[in-house]
Amino acid sequence: MEKAKHNPVRSLSKLDLNVILDVILKLDARSPPLVIAHGGFSGLFPDSSEDAYILAAGVSVPNVALWCDVQLTKDKVGICFPSVDLDNATYISDIIRNKSTSYLVNGVSTRGYFSVDYNFQDISGISLKQVIQSRSQRFDYTFPVLTVEDVVNIVAPQTPGLWLNIQHDSFYTQHNLSMKSFVLSVSRKLRVRYISSPE
């Protein structure tokens, strides 16, 4: 007969659990909750647009973390952009027609317009669009793609820092672009508060 494994959580009494919960709540009450503005105020404005970041910093709590999904261009410029495929949140395919390419992204063949194929100057004038089609497209064609530095300079006085999310490090490595070098370089110059990556 197998001996049952000891489960420390099950051996705690309700009183013990209440004491632990009370301690956690007291510790948590010392600082306000972290509010994360993913792409700024992207429910109204296009994700990662100037006004999305300005509004998020202006109407949220003082320690809001402004989330930036970092993509790298061919000339190693970091941009805040919600997708590895530029066509998902810009009108690039209307401007640069029939220039989509296919790459393996996380092991899946993906067709689109990728930042690794363009210098920042090539995409800096391309307008952002709302990613979620059920949201208002009123502000489409209004905002350009922003660099990480642009975002920090726009909202620096209003927020303690930026949250850089590195979604596709291995994809950029395949294209001889180092996300690690970019993050190290930018964190020396700018106030980067958090860095995350699913890889």
CORMOSUL-V139927 format. One record per residue. N is the residue number from 1. RES is the residue in three letters. SS is DSSP state (H for helix, E for strand, - for the rest). PSI is psi in degrees with one decimal (999 if undefined). Layout:
N|RES|SS|PSI  N|RES|SS|PSI
This chain:
1|MET|-|132.4  2|GLU|-|141.4  3|LYS|-|134.1  4|ALA|-|138.5  5|LYS|-|144.4  6|HIS|-|125.8  7|ASN|-|107.3  8|PRO|-|-29.1  9|VAL|-|-40.0  10|ARG|-|-25.0  11|SER|-|-8.2  12|LEU|-|140.1  13|SER|-|168.6  14|LYS|H|-35.4  15|LEU|H|-44.9  16|ASP|H|-45.3  17|LEU|H|-40.0  18|ASN|H|-38.9  19|VAL|H|-44.6  20|ILE|H|-45.7  21|LEU|H|-40.8  22|ASP|H|-42.8  23|VAL|H|-44.8  24|ILE|H|-45.8  25|LEU|H|-38.7  26|LYS|H|-41.8  27|LEU|H|-42.0  28|ASP|H|-30.4  29|ALA|H|-15.0  30|ARG|-|-26.6  31|SER|-|145.9  32|PRO|-|159.3  33|PRO|-|150.5  34|LEU|-|125.4  35|VAL|-|126.7  36|ILE|E|119.0  37|ALA|E|94.8  38|HIS|E|107.0  39|GLY|-|19.2  40|GLY|-|-148.4  41|PHE|-|69.3  42|SER|-|-0.1  43|GLY|-|-25.6  44|LEU|-|-50.8  45|PHE|-|161.2  46|PRO|-|140.6  47|ASP|-|132.9  48|SER|-|23.6  49|SER|-|161.9  50|GLU|H|-51.2  51|ASP|H|-28.8  52|ALA|H|-43.4  53|TYR|H|-42.2  54|ILE|H|-46.5  55|LEU|H|-41.2  56|ALA|H|-43.0  57|ALA|H|-32.4  58|GLY|H|-31.5  59|VAL|H|-2.0  60|SER|-|-171.6  61|VAL|-|158.8  62|PRO|-|-30.4  63|ASN|-|34.8  64|VAL|-|139.7  65|ALA|E|120.0  66|LEU|E|116.2  67|TRP|E|129.8  68|CYS|E|115.2  69|ASP|E|112.7  70|VAL|E|129.1  71|GLN|E|150.9  72|LEU|E|139.3  73|THR|-|171.5  74|LYS|-|-33.5  75|ASP|-|22.1  76|LYS|-|25.7  77|VAL|-|131.7  78|GLY|E|127.3  79|ILE|E|150.1  80|CYS|E|111.9  81|PHE|-|135.1  82|PRO|-|-5.2  83|SER|-|151.2  84|VAL|-|-24.7  85|ASP|E|113.9  86|LEU|H|-27.4  87|ASP|H|-16.8  88|ASN|H|-25.4  89|ALA|-|17.2  90|THR|E|178.0  91|TYR|-|32.5  92|ILE|H|-37.3  93|SER|H|-18.0  94|ASP|H|-24.8  95|ILE|H|-45.7  96|ILE|-|86.2  97|ARG|-|145.5  98|ASN|-|34.4  99|LYS|-|18.0  100|SER|-|154.0  101|THR|E|167.7  102|SER|E|133.7  103|TYR|E|158.3  104|LEU|E|121.2  105|VAL|E|114.6  106|ASN|-|38.9  107|GLY|-|3.4  108|VAL|E|128.3  109|SER|E|121.9  110|THR|E|128.3  111|ARG|E|136.0  112|GLY|E|-164.4  113|TYR|-|114.8  114|PHE|E|142.1  115|SER|H|-27.0  116|VAL|H|-14.4  117|ASP|H|-4.8  118|TYR|-|144.8  119|ASN|-|156.5  120|PHE|H|-39.5  121|GLN|H|-34.6  122|ASP|H|-31.3  123|ILE|H|-4.3  124|SER|-|-25.8  125|GLY|-|3.1  126|ILE|-|133.1  127|SER|E|146.1  128|LEU|E|155.7  129|LYS|-|160.9  130|GLN|-|129.6  131|VAL|-|-43.3  132|ILE|-|114.2  133|GLN|-|-23.0  134|SER|-|-10.7  135|ARG|-|162.2  136|SER|-|134.2  137|GLN|-|15.8  138|ARG|-|-31.6  139|PHE|-|9.4  140|ASP|-|153.3  141|TYR|-|16.6  142|THR|-|-33.7  143|PHE|-|141.3  144|PRO|E|169.4  145|VAL|-|137.4  146|LEU|E|145.9  147|THR|E|164.3  148|VAL|H|-42.1  149|GLU|H|-40.1  150|ASP|H|-46.8  151|VAL|H|-45.7  152|VAL|H|-43.8  153|ASN|H|-33.5  154|ILE|H|-41.8  155|VAL|H|8.0  156|ALA|H|-45.0  157|PRO|H|-18.3  158|GLN|H|-10.5  159|THR|-|149.1  160|PRO|-|-6.1  161|GLY|-|-174.3  162|LEU|E|151.2  163|TRP|E|113.1  164|LEU|E|122.4  165|ASN|E|121.8  166|ILE|-|98.2  167|GLN|-|-35.7  168|HIS|-|53.0  169|ASP|H|-45.7  170|SER|H|-33.5  171|PHE|H|-45.8  172|TYR|H|-35.2  173|THR|H|-39.3  174|GLN|H|-24.6  175|HIS|-|23.5  176|ASN|-|35.6  177|LEU|-|132.1  178|SER|-|107.9  179|MET|H|-35.8  180|LYS|H|-47.2  181|SER|H|-41.2  182|PHE|H|-48.4  183|VAL|H|-43.3  184|LEU|H|-43.6  185|SER|H|-46.9  186|VAL|H|-32.8  187|SER|H|-18.3  188|ARG|H|-28.3  189|LYS|H|-30.6  190|LEU|-|164.1  191|ARG|-|93.4  192|VAL|E|119.1  193|ARG|E|-38.7  194|TYR|E|149.8  195|ILE|E|132.0  196|SER|E|157.4  197|SER|-|133.7  198|PRO|-|-10.0  199|GLU|-|999
